[in-house]
């Protein structure tokens, strides 16, 4: 193998390894969210009826909502970061595919700088919210609310870093269909 394809192969291997951790976290969060929903339904429709029928004290399962809120926040932000890294974000090619390659590259760079700016903004405000709410605890689980508000900070950092990494990669080749709309990932 020549040096260029070998370097490209190694670069993609590093990228894949770097993306593996967020994907594992995302999978674990998804499994937790599904288990939490199943547990909530089971408690609401089965255990509640059994405790009512046996005239027992009801089982408090209000923590199910908080677990759902936390996992939804983290799923959204980690998933958004992975979506940027995988270049699976929505793109609309109406005019850009007809422009010269240099103009397409400029638009590609500006788009990813805008995405990185959004990620930096989410990081900034996520950190601010986590600091402001660090003295508060959730009602049911009594977990520090900074963990909830850290999700936008972590997701924003991922979005910014992955968008900056995509900035230095060439635009993906791909022609939009006759409607001018390209598939996700064709930017």
BELTA-V825716 format. One record per residue. N is the residue number from 1. RES is the residue in one letter. PHI is phi in radians with two decimals (none if undefined). OMEGA is omega in whole degrees, -180 to 180 (none if undefined). Layout:
N&RES&PHI&OMEGA ; N&RES&PHI&OMEGA
This chain:
1&X&none&177 ; 2&X&-1.39&-175 ; 3&X&-1.19&-176 ; 4&X&-1.14&178 ; 5&X&-1.13&179 ; 6&X&-1.14&178 ; 7&X&-1.13&179 ; 8&X&-1.13&179 ; 9&X&-1.11&179 ; 10&X&-1.16&179 ; 11&X&-1.09&179 ; 12&X&-1.19&176 ; 13&X&-1.14&178 ; 14&X&-1.09&179 ; 15&X&-1.05&-180 ; 16&X&-1.14&179 ; 17&X&-1.18&179 ; 18&X&-1.12&180 ; 19&X&-1.41&-177 ; 20&X&-1.17&-178 ; 21&X&-1.08&178 ; 22&X&-1.07&179 ; 23&X&-1.19&177 ; 24&X&-1.16&178 ; 25&X&-1.08&179 ; 26&X&-1.09&178 ; 27&X&-1.13&179 ; 28&X&-1.12&178 ; 29&X&-1.13&178 ; 30&X&-1.13&177 ; 31&X&-1.11&178 ; 32&X&-1.12&180 ; 33&X&-1.12&179 ; 34&X&-1.15&179 ; 35&X&-1.08&179 ; 36&X&-1.12&179 ; 37&X&-1.16&178 ; 38&X&-1.10&178 ; 39&X&-1.08&180 ; 40&X&-1.10&179 ; 41&X&-1.15&178 ; 42&X&-1.04&-180 ; 43&X&-1.15&-176 ; 44&X&-1.21&-172 ; 45&X&-1.80&-179 ; 46&X&-1.93&-174 ; 47&X&-1.15&179 ; 48&X&-1.08&179 ; 49&X&-1.17&180 ; 50&X&-1.15&180 ; 51&X&-1.16&176 ; 52&X&-1.17&-178 ; 53&X&-1.15&180 ; 54&X&-1.53&-180 ; 55&X&0.99&177 ; 56&X&-1.77&175 ; 57&X&-1.12&-179 ; 58&X&-1.20&178 ; 59&X&-1.52&-179 ; 60&X&-1.41&179 ; 61&X&-2.21&179 ; 62&X&-1.22&179 ; 63&X&-1.14&-179 ; 64&X&-1.05&179 ; 65&X&-1.13&-180 ; 66&X&-1.16&177 ; 67&X&-1.07&178 ; 68&X&-1.10&179 ; 69&X&-1.12&-180 ; 70&X&-1.09&-178 ; 71&X&-1.17&178 ; 72&X&-1.12&179 ; 73&X&-1.08&-179 ; 74&X&-1.23&177 ; 75&X&-1.03&-178 ; 76&X&-1.09&-174 ; 77&X&-1.30&177 ; 78&X&-1.17&178 ; 79&X&-1.11&177 ; 80&X&-1.12&177 ; 81&X&-1.09&178 ; 82&X&-1.13&178 ; 83&X&-1.06&177 ; 84&X&-1.21&-180 ; 85&X&-1.11&-180 ; 86&X&-1.46&-178 ; 87&X&0.99&-179 ; 88&X&-1.76&180 ; 89&X&-1.27&-177 ; 90&X&-1.19&174 ; 91&X&-2.30&-179 ; 92&X&-2.25&-180 ; 93&X&-1.78&177 ; 94&X&-1.84&-175 ; 95&X&-2.17&-170 ; 96&X&-1.07&-178 ; 97&X&-1.21&179 ; 98&X&-1.68&-180 ; 99&X&-1.44&176 ; 100&X&-1.11&-176 ; 101&X&-1.01&-179 ; 102&X&-1.13&179 ; 103&X&-1.19&177 ; 104&X&-1.09&179 ; 105&X&-1.14&178 ; 106&X&-1.12&179 ; 107&X&-1.11&176 ; 108&X&-1.01&-179 ; 109&X&-1.14&180 ; 110&X&-1.10&179 ; 111&X&-1.07&-178 ; 112&X&-1.28&172 ; 113&X&-1.18&177 ; 114&X&-1.14&177 ; 115&X&-1.10&179 ; 116&X&-1.11&177 ; 117&X&-1.11&176 ; 118&X&-1.09&178 ; 119&X&-1.10&178 ; 120&X&-1.12&177 ; 121&X&-1.12&177 ; 122&X&-1.11&177 ; 123&X&-1.07&-178 ; 124&X&-1.06&-178 ; 125&X&-1.24&175 ; 126&X&-1.11&177 ; 127&X&-1.12&179 ; 128&X&-1.05&179 ; 129&X&-1.14&179 ; 130&X&-1.13&179 ; 131&X&-1.18&-179 ; 132&X&-1.08&-176 ; 133&X&-1.65&-176 ; 134&X&-1.22&179 ; 135&X&-1.64&-178 ; 136&X&-1.82&178 ; 137&X&-2.15&178 ; 138&X&-1.22&-174 ; 139&X&-1.13&-173 ; 140&X&-1.54&-176 ; 141&X&-1.55&-177 ; 142&X&0.99&174 ; 143&X&-1.64&179 ; 144&X&-1.00&-178 ; 145&X&-1.21&176 ; 146&X&-1.08&178 ; 147&X&-1.12&178 ; 148&X&-1.18&-176 ; 149&X&-1.45&173 ; 150&X&-1.36&-179 ; 151&X&-1.04&177 ; 152&X&-1.11&179 ; 153&X&-1.18&-180 ; 154&X&-1.18&178 ; 155&X&-1.10&178 ; 156&X&-1.10&177 ; 157&X&-1.11&178 ; 158&X&-1.11&180 ; 159&X&-1.05&-179 ; 160&X&-1.11&-178 ; 161&X&-1.15&-179 ; 162&X&-1.20&177 ; 163&X&-1.20&177 ; 164&X&-1.17&176 ; 165&X&-1.16&179 ; 166&X&-1.21&178 ; 167&X&-1.05&-177 ; 168&X&-1.59&175 ; 169&X&-1.67&179 ; 170&X&-1.21&176 ; 171&X&-1.04&179 ; 172&X&-1.22&176 ; 173&X&-1.26&179 ; 174&X&2.90&178 ; 175&X&-1.68&175 ; 176&X&-1.20&178 ; 177&X&-1.32&-174 ; 178&X&-1.16&178 ; 179&X&-1.47&-178 ; 180&X&1.59&-178 ; 181&X&-1.83&179 ; 182&X&-1.68&178 ; 183&X&-1.25&178 ; 184&X&-1.04&179 ; 185&X&1.65&178 ; 186&X&-1.62&179 ; 187&X&-2.03&none
